[in-house]
C-alpha cells in the first residue's frame, strides 16, 4: 500500500508539471495582454508596462522563471487585482466553493442513492417511474435553471430564504439545493442500474437462500457492491463542485473560486489562470487517488497493491 | 487488514469533516458581523437610520489610486479619498482639499490653496502628498495604466515614456498648504481632472511604511474622504463608513453604505424586489417589465458607439460615398428601441449629448451642429451608387469587427441585415471577437469596419475630438484631414485661453469629421436604466470617473 501511494504521488507531481507547462504555453498563444486599460494606451506606454510585468522577455525565459517560482511555492502576483498574491487569492475563495460542493455532494448523494435503491427494489412500479422521472428531470435541466427558479420562488415570492449573498448557513441552502439536483440525478440513475445488476447475482440468491433478512441483503450485500461505479463518478464530481461552479456562484453572489477562474481567463490574468488551473488539477488528481484507495475499502476484491505485497 | 482499512476510512471522514467545519466556521463568523450591520440598518424606529444598501458588479481591483483603471475602483476611491476638487451636482467641480485656486494669465500655472485637513491616522494632508502621488503615477517604474491622464501636466508624457525623471513633473509644493501645478499648455478642463482618482494625494511616509501591503486591505490604507473603507471582504463586499475626521463631515448624511458584489443582473433585481438593496441597474430584458414602475429612472451616459472605417485595408472604405452610404443605411431608432432597449439614444454625432456646454451661452455642444449622417435610405443608396461607380464595381464584401457578447452579437446581426437589405451588392461578414483581441486587431489596423465605442477621460469635448487627428494614438483607421488636424491643434494651442473660439473650433472639426468625411459612422449614445428606492436622496450622477457621488446623499422617508 505504501509503495503504491509513493508511486502515485510521484506520478501526480509529473502530471502537475506537465499540466503547468501545457497551460503556460497555451496562455501564451491566447490573444491580447493583461492590460485592463489597453484601449487608452499608446504602444510605447504599453511596452513600458509589459516590461514591468516581465512580459517582454522571450517566452522560454518566462517559462523557466515561472516554473522556478512554482517549485518554490510562489504562484506570483495577480495582474487584475493589483499586487495581491495568487496563493492567498485562491485560499480566500475556496472556502465558500468547498462548502457548497461538500454540502451538495452529501445531500445529493444520500438522496440520490436512496432514490436509486427505491427504484431498484420496487422495480417497474410507480416508485421506480417516479424516481426515474426525477432523475431525468435533474439530468436534463441545467442547474442554473433550478437556481433561478429557487431564487425567484423561495427567495422572492415566499421569502423563506435569502435571495443571495454569503452571510451564514441559511445563505448556502438555495445554492446547495440547486447544485444537488444534478448529483441526485446522477446518483439515482447509477444506483438503480447497478442495484438491478447486483440483485441478479448469484451471491444475492445465495444470501437469501441462507435466510438472511431482506433488509440485510439489500444494505449489506447489494448496496455495498453497487457503490463501486458510483464512487468512480462521485470522486471527480466532488472535485468539480468543490472547486467552484461559475453560474451558481454568480446567481447567488457567492464569493467562490469558480467565477474567479473564468474571470482570470477573460482578463488575461496569467498568474491567476496558472494558479487556479494548477489548484484544480491538484484537487482532481488527489480525488482520483482517494477514489482508488476507497475501492479497496468498499470492495475487498479489488486489491490496489496488485499482489506485490 | 480489516482494521487498517477502517482507520483509513476514519481518517478520510475526519479530514472531510474538518474541511467542512473550517468552511462553515468561516461562513458563520462573517455572518455574525454582517448580521449586526443589517440589524442597525433595519428597525431603529424614530430616528431614520442613514444606511444605504447597494451592489456593485465586481470586486475592487485595486485601492491604490495611482493604479486604478476601472469604474468599480474609481467609485470606491471617490468615496474614501479626496483630491483638490470634487465633482458635485451637475458635474461641477467644487472645492475639496483645496479651498480655492488661482490661474496665471497664460492659463498654464495653477496655484492651489489647501485647507488644513487630516488623514484618518491624524497626519495632515499636505501639498507634498499630491507631489508624491503624481510623481509616482508618471514614473514608468510604477507601470500605472492611467498615467496618460496626467499628460496635461508639464513633462508628464516625457516622464512616462522614460525620457525624463519623475522629479521634473510640473508639480511643486511651495509650502505645506500651497501646491503649484504647471501645465504643458493651457487646458481649460484641468480643474475637472483634479477630481479624478489618479490625481488624489497619497502620504509618502504611510505608503512606504506599508510596503507591498499598501492598499491591499482596509487597514493598510489611510483615508481623507467623506467615508472610510471597512469590512472589505474580498469578492464579497465592503462597507463605507462615515469619516468623522473629514473636513466637511457635517455635510455628510449617510452613516454607512453597505456594498455587496453581485454579478448577475437577475439576482440584483430579485434583491431589489425583496428590499435588500436600494438601487439596481437594469439590463435590456428588464426594461420593459419595469418601464412603468415608479422607481424607474433612465439617464444618458457620455459614451458613444460607432463604426470606425479603416481606409487602409479596403479600397471601398477609402471612398467617402461608400462610408456615407453605410453610415446612413442603418435605422438607429430601431437599434436603440428594439435591440438595445436600455435607455440608449441614437447618435448622429461624435461628441455626446449632455456632456459639455458652450462657455458663454451655456448651450449644449450638440445645439449648433445638430444631427449629422441621419438614417436616410434614399440618400444612402445615392451615395452607394456613386461610390460603386467610382470604384468600378457592383459588388463589395466588407467585414464588421465587433465584440463577442450576446448584445454585441445581436447588434451586429442587425447591422448586417440592415446594410445588406438597403445597399444592393453589399455583403457583410461578421467577426465577433473578445475585447482584447479586438484591440489587437485595431492596433494592427486589421479590419474593415469596427464596431467600437469611447467614453470620456475628462470633462471636455477634446477627449472625443482628439481621437481622430492624423497621428492620433487611437485613430488607427488611416483617416487624415489637414483641415481637421489644424482645427484641433488650434484648439489645443492658440485658442486654449479663448474658451468660446476653442469650443467653436471643436464644433467645426466635428462637422468636417462627419458631414464632409464620414470618417466614422456614429450609432448610439449609451444610456442606463435603474431602479432607485424613492427614499434615497441627492445621489449625484457624474459623467466621468466615479459614476455616483454619495457625499451629499441621505435617506429620507424610508419608514
HADDOCK unambig.tbl for C-alpha pairs under 7 A between the chains (distance, minus, plus):
assign (segid A and resid 31 and name CA) (segid B and resid 436 and name CA) 6.94 0.50 0.50
assign (segid A and resid 31 and name CA) (segid B and resid 437 and name CA) 5.48 0.50 0.50
assign (segid A and resid 32 and name CA) (segid B and resid 436 and name CA) 4.90 0.50 0.50
assign (segid A and resid 32 and name CA) (segid B and resid 437 and name CA) 5.36 0.50 0.50
assign (segid A and resid 32 and name CA) (segid B and resid 440 and name CA) 6.38 0.50 0.50
assign (segid A and resid 37 and name CA) (segid B and resid 69 and name CA) 6.43 0.50 0.50
assign (segid A and resid 37 and name CA) (segid B and resid 145 and name CA) 6.23 0.50 0.50
assign (segid A and resid 39 and name CA) (segid B and resid 439 and name CA) 6.52 0.50 0.50
assign (segid A and resid 42 and name CA) (segid B and resid 473 and name CA) 5.75 0.50 0.50
assign (segid A and resid 44 and name CA) (segid B and resid 161 and name CA) 6.80 0.50 0.50
assign (segid A and resid 45 and name CA) (segid B and resid 161 and name CA) 6.47 0.50 0.50
assign (segid A and resid 48 and name CA) (segid B and resid 140 and name CA) 6.66 0.50 0.50
assign (segid A and resid 48 and name CA) (segid B and resid 143 and name CA) 6.97 0.50 0.50
assign (segid A and resid 49 and name CA) (segid B and resid 143 and name CA) 4.82 0.50 0.50
assign (segid A and resid 52 and name CA) (segid B and resid 141 and name CA) 6.95 0.50 0.50
assign (segid A and resid 52 and name CA) (segid B and resid 143 and name CA) 6.45 0.50 0.50
assign (segid A and resid 80 and name CA) (segid B and resid 61 and name CA) 6.06 0.50 0.50
assign (segid A and resid 81 and name CA) (segid B and resid 61 and name CA) 4.42 0.50 0.50
assign (segid A and resid 81 and name CA) (segid B and resid 62 and name CA) 5.80 0.50 0.50
assign (segid A and resid 82 and name CA) (segid B and resid 61 and name CA) 6.36 0.50 0.50
assign (segid A and resid 82 and name CA) (segid B and resid 62 and name CA) 5.44 0.50 0.50
assign (segid A and resid 84 and name CA) (segid B and resid 216 and name CA) 6.87 0.50 0.50
assign (segid A and resid 95 and name CA) (segid B and resid 23 and name CA) 5.26 0.50 0.50
assign (segid A and resid 96 and name CA) (segid B and resid 23 and name CA) 6.73 0.50 0.50
assign (segid A and resid 99 and name CA) (segid B and resid 20 and name CA) 6.23 0.50 0.50
assign (segid A and resid 99 and name CA) (segid B and resid 23 and name CA) 5.70 0.50 0.50
assign (segid A and resid 99 and name CA) (segid B and resid 24 and name CA) 6.78 0.50 0.50
assign (segid A and resid 156 and name CA) (segid B and resid 270 and name CA) 6.24 0.50 0.50
assign (segid A and resid 156 and name CA) (segid B and resid 274 and name CA) 6.03 0.50 0.50
assign (segid A and resid 163 and name CA) (segid B and resid 270 and name CA) 6.80 0.50 0.50
assign (segid A and resid 163 and name CA) (segid B and resid 271 and name CA) 6.27 0.50 0.50
assign (segid A and resid 167 and name CA) (segid B and resid 27 and name CA) 6.31 0.50 0.50
assign (segid A and resid 167 and name CA) (segid B and resid 28 and name CA) 6.92 0.50 0.50
assign (segid A and resid 167 and name CA) (segid B and resid 30 and name CA) 5.97 0.50 0.50
assign (segid A and resid 167 and name CA) (segid B and resid 31 and name CA) 3.91 0.50 0.50
assign (segid A and resid 167 and name CA) (segid B and resid 34 and name CA) 6.66 0.50 0.50
assign (segid A and resid 168 and name CA) (segid B and resid 27 and name CA) 5.20 0.50 0.50
assign (segid A and resid 168 and name CA) (segid B and resid 28 and name CA) 4.87 0.50 0.50
assign (segid A and resid 168 and name CA) (segid B and resid 31 and name CA) 4.68 0.50 0.50
assign (segid A and resid 169 and name CA) (segid B and resid 28 and name CA) 6.87 0.50 0.50
assign (segid A and resid 250 and name CA) (segid B and resid 263 and name CA) 5.90 0.50 0.50
assign (segid A and resid 250 and name CA) (segid B and resid 264 and name CA) 5.82 0.50 0.50
assign (segid A and resid 251 and name CA) (segid B and resid 264 and name CA) 5.54 0.50 0.50
assign (segid A and resid 251 and name CA) (segid B and resid 267 and name CA) 5.91 0.50 0.50
assign (segid A and resid 252 and name CA) (segid B and resid 267 and name CA) 6.96 0.50 0.50
assign (segid A and resid 253 and name CA) (segid B and resid 261 and name CA) 6.68 0.50 0.50
assign (segid A and resid 253 and name CA) (segid B and resid 262 and name CA) 5.13 0.50 0.50
assign (segid A and resid 253 and name CA) (segid B and resid 263 and name CA) 6.81 0.50 0.50
assign (segid A and resid 255 and name CA) (segid B and resid 235 and name CA) 5.27 0.50 0.50
assign (segid A and resid 255 and name CA) (segid B and resid 236 and name CA) 5.23 0.50 0.50
assign (segid A and resid 297 and name CA) (segid B and resid 5 and name CA) 5.62 0.50 0.50
